[in-house]
Amino acid sequence: MKFELSKFLIVVLIFFAQAANGQLLDTGNSMALDTADHNNFSSPYHTTYTFFYNLNEEAYNPSIAAEALNMEASQGQNAEALAVMLKQIFDGNGVYVRMNEIPNNPNYKDTVRNDKQIYVFDEIILPSVYLEKVGGQWKFSAATVQNIKTLHKETYIWGTDKLLNLLPKIGSQVYFGLHLWQLVGIFFLILLVFVSHKLFTFLVDRGLYYVLMRSGYKRIAKQYLLPVARIVSIYLIVLLLDVFLKVLQLPIYLVSWMTLLLNATKPFIVTIIFYKLVDVFSGYMERMADKTASTLDDQLVPLVRKTLKAFVIVIGSLFILKYGLRIDIVPFLTGLSIGGLAFALAAQDTIKNFFGSVMIFIDKPFQVGDWITSGEVDGTVEEVGFRSTRVRTFRNSLMYIPNGKIADATVDNHGLRKYRRFYSTITITYDTPPELIEVFVEGLKRIVQQHPKTRKDYYNIYLNNLSAYSLDIMFYVFFEVPSWPEELKAREDMILAAIRLANRLGVRFAFPTQTLHMETFPEKKGFTPIYEDDKASYQKRLDQFIQNETQGEQPS
C-alpha cells in the first residue's frame, strides 16, 4: 500500500512539475500592467513583482530583490541572503502569491487595520510578513526583515534549511521538468518514508505488543493500542512529507495544494488518534468499574465514552478548518455562540435533564438494580441515560423519567437499606393463660435469635395490646438481606416458625368471633380448652421445639 502511494506521489510530482521552481509570476488575465520595469517599488504590486521576478531562475538577480527589504533596523546583515530566505519562506509555507489580487494603488490603505498603508500577503499562514510604505516606496516592513531568520527556522525545522544549499550541488540538469537534485530528493524522501514506516511498525507490533502481552493487557493491546499505534505511524509519514517536501522547492502551485492537503491531514489524523484513545481510556474505566460494587459507574462508562468522542470530533473539526483548510473560524464561533444561546433557550428542558443526569452520577442517589420510590414511580432502576432514567415497575411496564425531575424530587431508595423491617401483629385468644403467653413470647424471641438473616441487636416482641377479640403480640424484627425475594423468604421462615411454635405449645390464634354462652350440659363437653397450670410443662415443650427447629426437624 505504501509502495503504491509512493509511485502515485512520483507521478503527481512529475506531472505538475516545470523547469521553473518556487513562485510563479501569475499576473492574471484581468491585469494589463507594464511589467517591463523589474526595478519598481511604487506600489504593492510592483514591489512584489520586482521581488519575485529577480529571484526567479531565469532572471536571477538577488541584489535588486534585496532592495525590496526595509533594512533600517537590520544594518550589517546580508540583504541578498535575507531576500533569498524570505522567498524560501513563501515557498516552504505554500503561500501562492497571485499578482492579480495585489493592489496597484501607490496610496493603498488597509481599511481593516485603521487605514494603515500596509499590505499583508496571507493573514493566516504568514501574518507577520507584510509590505509597508516607506517614504514614496513600498517595501517589506522592518519588522518582517527582523523576523526572517526566525520564520526561516520555523519553516525548515530539524536542520533541513541546510539541505537547501546542499541538494542543488548534486546537479541542476532538468529531467521530466524537474532538476536532478529534486529527483534525487524525491527518491530519498520516499525511501525515508518507507523505512520509517517499517521501523515504526516493527517497534509497535513486536515491541509494544509484546510488552503489553506480558503485562496482562492482551485485549487492550489488540483492540485499542495497536490501531492507535498504526495511525501514529501514518502521522509520522505525513509529518516527514510535510517537513522534507519544503526542501525540494517544487512549483508553488503544487506545493500550495500539497501543503493544504498535508495541513488538513495532520489534525485529521490527530483527531482519529484521540478518538481511538477514548476507547483505550474507556477500556481502563470498564476495568475499574468492574472492581466496584456499584452498578451506576457501569452505566457511566458508555456515557463518558460518547461524550468524549463527540468532544474530540468537534475540536478536531475546528482544527481542520483553521489550520488545515485555512478557514477563519472566528465568525463561525461567533455565529455558533449566538446560535448556541438560541438553542439553549429552546432546549432548556433538555439541558436541565442533562445536568440532572450529571447530578445523579455525582450524588449517586441510586444505582442500577435498586428499588426506588419517587411520587408515582415505584420500581427497579434499569438504566440511567443523559436525558432520562428507565425504571421497570412491578407491573412489568417501563417508565422513562426525565432526570431533571428526579434530581428535584424526593427519592426513596429501598435498595440502599441495610435492614428490611418486618412488622406484624400475632393475635391469640383471650383464654390463653399468662404463663403460656410468656413462654410463647420467649419462643418467638428465640426464633429471631437463631435465624441467620435477622438483626440480633434490635427487635421488639411483646404482648402490647388488648383488642376486641384477641390478645395482641407485637412482632417487630429486621432482616439483613440484599433483595426483596430474600426478604420474602425470611418472612416466610418467621411466619412458619411462629405457627409451628403455636401448634407445639397449644396456643390458639384469634380471629374476629362472637361467643354465645349457654348452660353447660352434663353429657356435653365445652369448646373451651383446658390449659395446664404448670409453667414448667410449657417451658419443657418450648425447649423441645427449639431443639427440633435447630436440628431442622419438623415437630410431630
C-alpha positions as a printed NumPy array, in Angstrom:
array([[  0.   ,   0.   ,   0.   ],
       [  2.793,   2.383,   0.936],
       [  4.729,   1.47 ,  -2.231],
       [  1.709,   2.233,  -4.426],
       [  1.301,   5.561,  -2.635],
       [  4.942,   6.389,  -3.322],
       [  4.571,   5.659,  -7.043],
       [  1.449,   7.792,  -7.187],
       [  3.288,  10.645,  -5.493],
       [  6.126,  10.478,  -8.058],
       [  3.667,  10.603, -10.971],
       [  1.872,  13.602,  -9.474],
       [  5.116,  15.488,  -8.874],
       [  6.41 ,  14.898, -12.387],
       [  3.068,  15.726, -13.975],
       [  2.818,  19.107, -12.285],
       [  6.494,  19.988, -12.347],
       [  8.028,  22.609, -14.644],
       [ 11.545,  23.853, -15.202],
       [ 10.909,  26.882, -13.018],
       [ 10.76 ,  26.238,  -9.308],
       [  9.321,  28.268,  -6.458],
       [  6.984,  31.194,  -7.013],
       [  5.44 ,  31.784, -10.443],
       [  4.531,  35.283, -11.524],
       [  0.869,  34.843, -12.36 ],
       [ -0.323,  38.281, -13.429],
       [ -3.774,  37.003, -14.343],
       [ -5.937,  37.924, -17.314],
       [ -7.508,  40.9  , -15.61 ],
       [ -4.226,  42.775, -15.196],
       [ -2.882,  44.96 , -18.027],
       [  0.179,  46.403, -16.305],
       [  3.58 ,  47.294, -17.717],
       [  5.871,  44.634, -16.297],
       [  8.93 ,  45.588, -18.323],
       [ 10.303,  47.539, -15.357],
       [ 11.792,  44.972, -12.984],
       [ 13.089,  47.514, -10.51 ],
       [  9.959,  49.33 ,  -9.392],
       [  8.699,  49.797,  -5.822],
       [  5.949,  52.342,  -6.383],
       [  3.024,  50.099,  -5.314],
       [  2.433,  46.781,  -3.549],
       [  2.009,  45.175,  -6.942],
       [  5.276,  46.471,  -8.42 ],
       [  7.296,  45.69 ,  -5.292],
       [  6.006,  42.134,  -5.2  ],
       [  6.658,  41.685,  -8.91 ],
       [ 10.168,  43.079,  -8.611],
       [ 10.989,  40.889,  -5.625],
       [  9.865,  37.552,  -7.072],
       [ 10.953,  38.253, -10.651],
       [ 14.537,  38.897,  -9.643],
       [ 14.604,  35.737,  -7.545],
       [ 13.268,  33.563, -10.356],
       [ 15.631,  31.116, -12.001],
       [ 15.51 ,  32.734, -15.457],
       [ 16.297,  36.272, -14.258],
       [ 18.136,  35.676, -11.003],
       [ 19.3  ,  38.998,  -9.556],
       [ 19.123,  38.949,  -5.742],
       [ 20.707,  42.375,  -5.399],
       [ 17.644,  44.043,  -6.941],
       [ 15.271,  41.794,  -4.943],
       [ 17.073,  42.821,  -1.755],
       [ 16.114,  46.45 ,  -2.425],
       [ 12.526,  45.442,  -1.567],
       [ 13.584,  44.959,   2.066],
       [ 13.487,  47.762,   4.616],
       [ 16.928,  47.299,   6.171],
       [ 16.799,  50.288,   8.528],
       [ 16.629,  48.094,  11.643],
       [ 18.823,  45.3  ,  10.221],
       [ 22.017,  47.082,   9.246],
       [ 25.075,  44.876,   8.935],
       [ 23.171,  41.831,   7.683],
       [ 23.37 ,  40.388,   4.191],
       [ 20.315,  41.796,   2.425],
       [ 20.61 ,  39.414,  -0.531],
       [ 20.704,  36.363,   1.754],
       [ 17.681,  37.668,   3.657],
       [ 15.813,  38.19 ,   0.369],
       [ 16.511,  34.58 ,  -0.669],
       [ 15.442,  33.319,   2.748],
       [ 12.209,  35.336,   2.556],
       [ 11.343,  33.78 ,  -0.791],
       [ 12.083,  30.341,   0.649],
       [  9.674,  31.159,   3.496],
       [  6.919,  31.88 ,   0.949],
       [  7.707,  28.695,  -0.967],
       [  8.08 ,  26.449,   2.091],
       [  4.748,  27.52 ,   3.582],
       [  2.933,  27.087,   0.284],
       [  1.865,  30.744,   0.08 ],
       [  0.849,  31.216,  -3.541],
       [  1.198,  34.916,  -4.384],
       [ -1.362,  35.779,  -7.054],
       [ -0.375,  39.022,  -8.681],
       [ -3.876,  39.839,  -9.897],
       [ -5.01 ,  40.095,  -6.266],
       [ -2.333,  42.58 ,  -5.178],
       [ -3.366,  46.268,  -5.275],
       [ -1.628,  48.544,  -7.77 ],
       [ -2.519,  51.735,  -5.955],
       [  0.56 ,  53.634,  -4.681],
       [ -1.617,  55.115,  -1.912],
       [ -3.248,  51.845,  -0.901],
       [ -4.64 ,  51.723,   2.643],
       [ -5.731,  48.681,   4.6  ],
       [ -9.206,  49.517,   5.859],
       [ -9.188,  46.525,   8.215],
       [ -6.111,  47.93 ,  10.011],
       [ -7.262,  51.504,  10.603],
       [ -6.313,  52.697,   7.097],
       [ -2.63 ,  51.95 ,   7.567],
       [ -0.535,  51.806,   4.418],
       [  0.413,  48.154,   4.708],
       [ -0.382,  45.027,   2.732],
       [ -0.436,  41.514,   4.269],
       [  0.028,  38.6  ,   1.863],
       [ -1.547,  35.843,   3.968],
       [ -3.193,  36.652,   7.284],
       [ -3.435,  33.003,   8.38 ],
       [ -0.089,  31.472,   7.396],
       [  2.231,  34.5  ,   7.363],
       [  0.528,  37.316,   9.265],
       [  3.901,  38.855,  10.221],
       [  5.074,  39.217,   6.596],
       [  3.729,  42.385,   5.008],
       [  4.61 ,  45.385,   2.875],
       [  4.578,  48.935,   4.184],
       [  5.031,  52.296,   2.52 ],
       [  8.348,  53.894,   3.45 ],
       [  8.687,  57.363,   2.012],
       [  7.455,  57.006,  -1.531],
       [  8.244,  53.296,  -1.902],
       [  6.608,  50.061,  -0.824],
       [  8.97 ,  47.627,   0.895],
       [  8.85 ,  44.64 ,   3.183],
       [  8.498,  46.086,   6.666],
       [ 11.373,  46.384,   9.112],
       [  9.515,  44.019,  11.452],
       [  9.3  ,  41.453,   8.644],
       [ 13.022,  41.748,   7.892],
       [ 13.937,  41.305,  11.558],
       [ 11.767,  38.192,  11.73 ],
       [ 13.05 ,  36.492,   8.557],
       [ 15.628,  34.23 ,  10.217],
       [ 13.151,  33.119,  12.876],
       [ 10.471,  32.36 ,  10.291],
       [ 13.018,  30.503,   8.183],
       [ 13.938,  28.188,  11.07 ],
       [ 10.263,  27.634,  11.867],
       [  9.585,  26.746,   8.228],
       [ 12.58 ,  24.447,   7.763],
       [ 12.759,  22.569,  11.065],
       [ 15.109,  19.781,  12.147],
       [ 18.013,  21.478,  10.357],
       [ 16.504,  20.918,   6.916],
       [ 17.428,  24.514,   5.977],
       [ 20.975,  23.259,   5.393],
       [ 19.666,  20.922,   2.682],
       [ 18.57 ,  23.956,   0.676],
       [ 22.254,  24.656,  -0.026],
       [ 23.482,  21.051,  -0.205],
       [ 20.95 ,  19.446,  -2.559],
       [ 21.432,  21.832,  -5.545],
       [ 25.111,  20.796,  -5.625],
       [ 24.042,  17.339,  -6.815],
       [ 23.191,  18.714, -10.248],
       [ 20.851,  21.172, -11.943],
       [ 20.131,  19.168, -15.105],
       [ 16.446,  19.033, -15.976],
       [ 14.649,  15.698, -16.411],
       [ 10.871,  15.371, -16.737],
       [ 10.521,  19.014, -15.818],
       [ 12.476,  18.657, -12.559],
       [ 16.094,  19.312, -11.655],
       [ 18.312,  16.354, -10.949],
       [ 18.696,  17.314,  -7.29 ],
       [ 14.914,  17.469,  -6.954],
       [ 14.512,  13.968,  -8.393],
       [ 17.203,  12.665,  -6.057],
       [ 15.494,  14.385,  -3.153],
       [ 12.14 ,  12.803,  -4.071],
       [ 13.777,   9.371,  -4.224],
       [ 15.386,   9.699,  -0.804],
       [ 12.179,  11.14 ,   0.66 ],
       [ 10.172,   8.129,  -0.495],
       [ 12.903,   5.819,   0.815],
       [ 12.882,   7.623,   4.162],
       [  9.095,   7.366,   4.432],
       [  9.148,   3.654,   3.586],
       [ 11.952,   2.804,   6.046],
       [ 10.401,   4.915,   8.816],
       [  7.056,   3.201,   8.414],
       [  8.616,  -0.263,   8.509],
       [ 10.749,   0.594,  11.524],
       [  7.891,   2.106,  13.487],
       [  5.555,  -0.774,  12.63 ],
       [  8.21 ,  -3.25 ,  13.773],
       [  8.711,  -1.443,  17.072],
       [  4.973,  -1.318,  17.705],
       [  3.953,  -4.788,  16.556],
       [  6.962,  -6.581,  18.03 ],
       [  7.966,  -4.383,  20.932],
       [  4.907,  -2.636,  22.362],
       [  2.558,  -5.54 ,  21.716],
       [  4.97 ,  -7.987,  23.391],
       [  5.333,  -5.774,  26.464],
       [  1.572,  -5.358,  26.825],
       [  1.016,  -9.08 ,  26.372],
       [  3.476,  -9.831,  29.166],
       [  1.777,  -7.224,  31.372],
       [ -1.625,  -8.881,  31.037],
       [ -3.199,  -6.28 ,  28.719],
       [ -3.73 ,  -8.524,  25.714],
       [ -7.274,  -7.34 ,  24.967],
       [ -6.445,  -3.632,  25.281],
       [ -3.274,  -4.06 ,  23.227],
       [ -5.008,  -5.922,  20.414],
       [ -8.234,  -3.934,  20.193],
       [ -7.142,  -0.422,  21.118],
       [ -3.412,   0.328,  21.31 ],
       [ -2.273,  -1.391,  18.116],
       [ -4.754,   0.508,  15.874],
       [ -3.715,   3.758,  17.576],
       [ -0.028,   2.983,  17.085],
       [ -0.52 ,   2.253,  13.386],
       [ -2.324,   5.55 ,  12.901],
       [  0.575,   7.264,  14.679],
       [  2.808,   5.626,  12.068],
       [  0.748,   7.245,   9.32 ],
       [  1.007,  10.578,  11.139],
       [  4.79 ,  10.172,  11.183],
       [  4.76 ,   9.676,   7.406],
       [  2.646,  12.788,   6.894],
       [  4.967,  14.756,   9.174],
       [  8.042,  13.641,   7.236],
       [  6.388,  14.58 ,   3.951],
       [  5.432,  17.986,   5.318],
       [  8.964,  18.675,   6.552],
       [ 11.002,  17.447,   3.601],
       [  8.714,  18.442,   0.73 ],
       [  9.527,  22.068,   1.534],
       [ 13.204,  21.432,   0.824],
       [ 12.535,  20.23 ,  -2.739],
       [ 11.437,  23.75 ,  -3.835],
       [  8.779,  22.394,  -6.201],
       [  6.465,  24.685,  -8.213],
       [  4.472,  26.826,  -5.836],
       [  1.016,  25.881,  -7.144],
       [  1.863,  22.231,  -6.46 ],
       [  3.367,  22.995,  -3.056],
       [  0.367,  25.134,  -2.076],
       [ -2.088,  22.317,  -2.785],
       [  0.095,  19.667,  -1.144],
       [  0.651,  21.909,   1.901],
       [ -3.076,  22.459,   2.164],
       [ -3.657,  18.698,   1.962],
       [ -0.957,  17.852,   4.495],
       [ -2.056,  20.582,   6.906],
       [ -5.608,  19.212,   6.792],
       [ -4.396,  15.628,   7.118],
       [ -2.353,  16.249,  10.273],
       [ -5.227,  17.454,  12.507],
       [ -7.474,  14.844,  10.898],
       [ -5.102,  12.025,  11.903],
       [ -4.624,  13.526,  15.363],
       [ -8.412,  13.586,  15.732],
       [ -8.582,   9.89 ,  14.816],
       [ -5.788,   9.123,  17.304],
       [ -7.603,  10.84 ,  20.165],
       [-10.877,   9.261,  19.035],
       [ -9.316,   5.817,  19.431],
       [ -7.585,   6.809,  22.659],
       [-11.046,   7.393,  24.073],
       [-11.672,   3.663,  23.575],
       [ -8.416,   2.907,  25.427],
       [ -9.473,   5.168,  28.284],
       [-12.946,   3.601,  28.29 ],
       [-11.418,   0.128,  28.477],
       [ -9.441,   1.198,  31.538],
       [-12.578,   2.716,  33.085],
       [-14.5  ,  -0.505,  32.469],
       [-11.856,  -2.497,  34.331],
       [-12.004,  -0.055,  37.235],
       [-15.813,  -0.13 ,  37.224],
       [-15.811,  -3.924,  37.392],
       [-13.869,  -3.734,  40.649],
       [-16.501,  -1.618,  42.394],
       [-19.746,  -2.848,  43.951],
       [-21.76 ,  -0.022,  42.417],
       [-23.51 ,  -0.633,  39.112],
       [-24.038,   3.06 ,  38.367],
       [-20.465,   3.514,  37.174],
       [-21.071,   0.707,  34.669],
       [-23.688,   2.979,  33.099],
       [-21.346,   5.968,  33.387],
       [-18.592,   4.448,  31.233],
       [-20.518,   4.379,  27.902],
       [-21.896,   7.866,  28.56 ],
       [-18.406,   9.25 ,  29.183],
       [-17.136,   7.479,  26.065],
       [-19.827,   9.017,  23.852],
       [-19.288,  12.476,  25.35 ],
       [-15.519,  12.382,  24.892],
       [-15.845,  11.163,  21.318],
       [-18.258,  13.981,  20.473],
       [-15.882,  16.484,  22.102],
       [-12.909,  15.117,  20.119],
       [-14.848,  15.334,  16.845],
       [-15.915,  18.951,  17.47 ],
       [-12.44 ,  20.155,  18.497],
       [-10.785,  18.192,  15.687],
       [-13.147,  19.691,  13.113],
       [-12.281,  23.208,  14.298],
       [ -8.556,  22.492,  13.981],
       [ -9.031,  21.042,  10.496],
       [-10.968,  24.127,   9.407],
       [ -8.488,  26.605,  10.85 ],
       [ -5.042,  25.029,  10.39 ],
       [ -5.84 ,  22.611,   7.602],
       [ -8.248,  24.359,   5.255],
       [ -7.16 ,  27.844,   6.424],
       [-10.684,  28.988,   7.137],
       [-11.226,  31.798,   9.606],
       [-13.346,  30.175,  12.303],
       [-13.869,  33.331,  14.376],
       [-17.084,  34.313,  12.522],
       [-18.159,  30.688,  12.732],
       [-17.584,  30.6  ,  16.502],
       [-19.364,  33.933,  16.885],
       [-22.376,  32.658,  14.989],
       [-22.163,  29.412,  16.915],
       [-22.271,  31.24 ,  20.232],
       [-25.334,  33.231,  19.184],
       [-26.971,  30.119,  17.795],
       [-25.964,  28.243,  20.948],
       [-27.757,  30.837,  23.073],
       [-30.909,  30.481,  20.994],
       [-30.584,  26.717,  21.116],
       [-30.121,  26.803,  24.892],
       [-33.282,  28.845,  25.309],
       [-35.221,  26.494,  23.052],
       [-33.823,  23.334,  24.634],
       [-33.645,  24.384,  28.264],
       [-35.595,  21.298,  29.365],
       [-33.08 ,  19.059,  27.626],
       [-30.197,  20.933,  29.229],
       [-31.914,  20.65 ,  32.604],
       [-32.228,  16.913,  32.132],
       [-28.561,  16.703,  31.149],
       [-27.411,  18.462,  34.298],
       [-29.86 ,  16.335,  36.246],
       [-28.083,  13.232,  34.942],
       [-24.745,  14.77 ,  35.924],
       [-26.017,  15.286,  39.471],
       [-27.287,  11.703,  39.578],
       [-23.846,  10.391,  38.642],
       [-22.18 ,  12.692,  41.184],
       [-24.535,  12.178,  44.137],
       [-25.399,   8.551,  43.292],
       [-28.829,   8.512,  44.972],
       [-29.401,   5.109,  43.409],
       [-27.773,   2.637,  41.093],
       [-28.867,   0.144,  38.502],
       [-30.876,  -2.638,  40.155],
       [-32.118,  -0.56 ,  43.106],
       [-35.784,  -0.438,  44.038],
       [-36.808,   3.219,  44.277],
       [-39.99 ,   5.123,  45.056],
       [-40.483,   8.719,  43.959],
       [-44.006,  10.062,  43.688],
       [-45.886,   7.778,  41.329],
       [-42.678,   5.991,  40.359],
       [-42.191,   2.643,  42.061],
       [-39.927,   0.046,  40.546],
       [-36.393,  -1.136,  39.78 ],
       [-33.822,   1.064,  38.013],
       [-32.706,  -0.48 ,  34.731],
       [-30.692,   2.282,  33.04 ],
       [-29.544,   5.854,  33.663],
       [-29.111,   7.931,  30.488],
       [-28.187,  11.523,  29.705],
       [-31.814,  12.588,  29.398],
       [-33.905,  10.1  ,  31.354],
       [-33.811,   7.177,  33.759],
       [-35.543,   3.926,  32.865],
       [-37.457,   2.215,  35.69 ],
       [-39.116,  -1.208,  35.46 ],
       [-42.308,  -1.147,  37.536],
       [-43.732,  -4.114,  39.41 ],
       [-46.433,  -4.303,  36.721],
       [-43.509,  -5.076,  34.366],
       [-44.111,  -1.836,  32.471],
       [-41.26 ,   0.547,  31.646],
       [-41.245,   4.162,  32.809],
       [-38.962,   6.878,  31.409],
       [-38.491,   9.671,  33.946],
       [-36.634,  12.887,  32.94 ],
       [-33.504,  13.253,  35.022],
       [-34.356,  16.883,  35.736],
       [-37.449,  15.781,  37.638],
       [-35.599,  13.045,  39.51 ],
       [-32.873,  15.499,  40.549],
       [-35.528,  17.79 ,  42.106],
       [-37.718,  15.052,  43.582],
       [-37.542,  13.085,  46.814],
       [-36.268,   9.581,  46.073],
       [-36.809,   6.725,  48.499],
       [-34.127,   4.175,  47.684],
       [-35.192,   0.826,  49.067],
       [-32.132,  -0.785,  47.522],
       [-29.782,   1.051,  49.903],
       [-31.488,  -0.328,  53.01 ],
       [-29.107,  -2.148,  55.313],
       [-32.027,  -3.743,  57.157],
       [-35.511,  -4.608,  55.922],
       [-38.268,  -4.201,  58.507],
       [-40.923,  -6.798,  59.18 ],
       [-43.804,  -5.691,  61.391],
       [-46.781,  -7.866,  62.191],
       [-49.3  ,  -8.493,  64.971],
       [-49.85 , -12.01 ,  66.272],
       [-53.312, -12.366,  67.807],
       [-54.072, -15.092,  70.326],
       [-57.273, -15.943,  72.165],
       [-58.272, -14.396,  75.491],
       [-58.403, -17.728,  77.29 ],
       [-54.628, -18.253,  76.856],
       [-53.02 , -18.48 ,  80.356],
       [-50.412, -15.814,  81.183],
       [-47.779, -18.486,  81.804],
       [-48.293, -19.871,  78.286],
       [-48.161, -16.356,  76.796],
       [-44.805, -15.73 ,  78.469],
       [-43.378, -18.973,  77.108],
       [-44.803, -18.272,  73.633],
       [-43.292, -14.769,  73.535],
       [-39.951, -16.144,  74.71 ],
       [-40.12 , -18.767,  71.981],
       [-40.71 , -16.083,  69.315],
       [-37.637, -14.205,  70.528],
       [-35.501, -17.33 ,  70.376],
       [-36.711, -17.965,  66.812],
       [-35.469, -14.485,  65.84 ],
       [-32.128, -15.008,  67.557],
       [-31.47 , -18.299,  65.786],
       [-32.469, -17.184,  62.278],
       [-29.328, -16.431,  60.193],
       [-30.828, -13.405,  58.362],
       [-32.26 , -11.417,  61.288],
       [-30.816,  -8.433,  63.094],
       [-29.861,  -9.644,  66.557],
       [-29.143,  -6.338,  68.291],
       [-32.575,  -4.797,  67.826],
       [-36.033,  -6.361,  67.711],
       [-39.281,  -5.99 ,  69.714],
       [-41.608,  -8.883,  70.576],
       [-44.072,  -8.071,  73.353],
       [-47.678,  -8.554,  74.398],
       [-48.747,  -4.954,  73.912],
       [-52.487,  -4.714,  73.331],
       [-55.911,  -5.993,  74.411],
       [-58.132,  -5.748,  71.362],
       [-61.828,  -6.54 ,  70.97 ],
       [-61.407, -10.215,  70.276],
       [-57.726, -11.069,  70.903],
       [-54.566, -10.565,  72.86 ],
       [-52.08 ,  -8.819,  70.503],
       [-48.371,  -9.646,  70.401],
       [-46.233,  -7.118,  68.514],
       [-43.73 ,  -8.873,  66.215],
       [-41.181,  -6.238,  65.083],
       [-37.936,  -7.533,  63.537],
       [-35.362,  -6.61 ,  60.835],
       [-33.782,  -8.77 ,  58.135],
       [-30.255,  -8.393,  56.772],
       [-30.954,  -9.345,  53.148],
       [-29.999,  -7.528,  49.911],
       [-33.101,  -8.123,  47.813],
       [-36.87 ,  -8.341,  48.046],
       [-37.136, -12.06 ,  47.181],
       [-34.76 , -12.874,  50.027],
       [-36.826, -10.663,  52.318],
       [-39.984, -12.567,  51.385],
       [-38.236, -15.865,  52.057],
       [-37.146, -14.641,  55.513],
       [-40.697, -13.517,  56.278],
       [-41.998, -16.911,  55.306],
       [-39.498, -18.588,  57.624],
       [-40.593, -16.396,  60.533],
       [-44.31 , -16.975,  59.986],
       [-43.968, -20.73 ,  59.57 ],
       [-41.778, -20.965,  62.665],
       [-44.352, -18.977,  64.682],
       [-47.174, -21.262,  63.51 ],
       [-45.198, -24.39 ,  64.382],
       [-44.366, -22.971,  67.806],
       [-48.038, -22.161,  68.467],
       [-49.096, -25.673,  67.468],
       [-46.413, -27.186,  69.664],
       [-47.374, -25.175,  72.726],
       [-51.104, -25.341,  72.123],
       [-51.571, -21.623,  71.538],
       [-54.646, -20.735,  69.531],
       [-54.642, -17.793,  67.096],
       [-57.631, -15.48 ,  67.465],
       [-59.834, -14.181,  64.697],
       [-62.945, -11.96 ,  64.763],
       [-65.671, -14.039,  66.547],
       [-68.745, -13.625,  68.731],
       [-69.246, -16.074,  71.593],
       [-72.714, -17.072,  72.866],
       [-72.568, -18.534,  76.419],
       [-75.107, -21.269,  77.285],
       [-75.512, -23.58 ,  80.231],
       [-73.141, -26.493,  80.159],
       [-74.849, -29.783,  79.598],
       [-73.522, -32.731,  81.655],
       [-73.39 , -35.031,  78.683],
       [-71.582, -32.402,  76.505],
       [-68.028, -31.07 ,  76.761],
       [-67.417, -27.387,  76.245],
       [-65.269, -25.958,  73.433],
       [-63.045, -24.048,  75.812],
       [-59.71 , -25.898,  76.098],
       [-58.335, -26.941,  79.444],
       [-54.828, -25.488,  79.986],
       [-52.247, -26.885,  82.336],
       [-51.429, -24.645,  85.254],
       [-47.752, -25.613,  85.38 ],
       [-45.388, -23.21 ,  83.56 ],
       [-42.606, -25.779,  83.692],
       [-44.529, -28.056,  81.347],
       [-44.863, -25.185,  78.843],
       [-41.169, -24.451,  79.161],
       [-40.354, -28.097,  78.526],
       [-42.403, -28.049,  75.316],
       [-40.624, -24.842,  74.238],
       [-37.165, -26.313,  74.795],
       [-38.127, -29.393,  72.812],
       [-39.478, -27.171,  69.977],
       [-36.335, -25.016,  69.806],
       [-34.186, -28.138,  69.766],
       [-36.179, -29.545,  66.855],
       [-36.018, -26.214,  64.961],
       [-32.275, -26.018,  65.431],
       [-31.824, -29.576,  64.17 ],
       [-34.144, -28.943,  61.226],
       [-36.74 , -31.482,  62.341],
       [-40.452, -30.928,  61.933],
       [-42.466, -31.313,  65.12 ],
       [-44.945, -34.145,  65.236]])
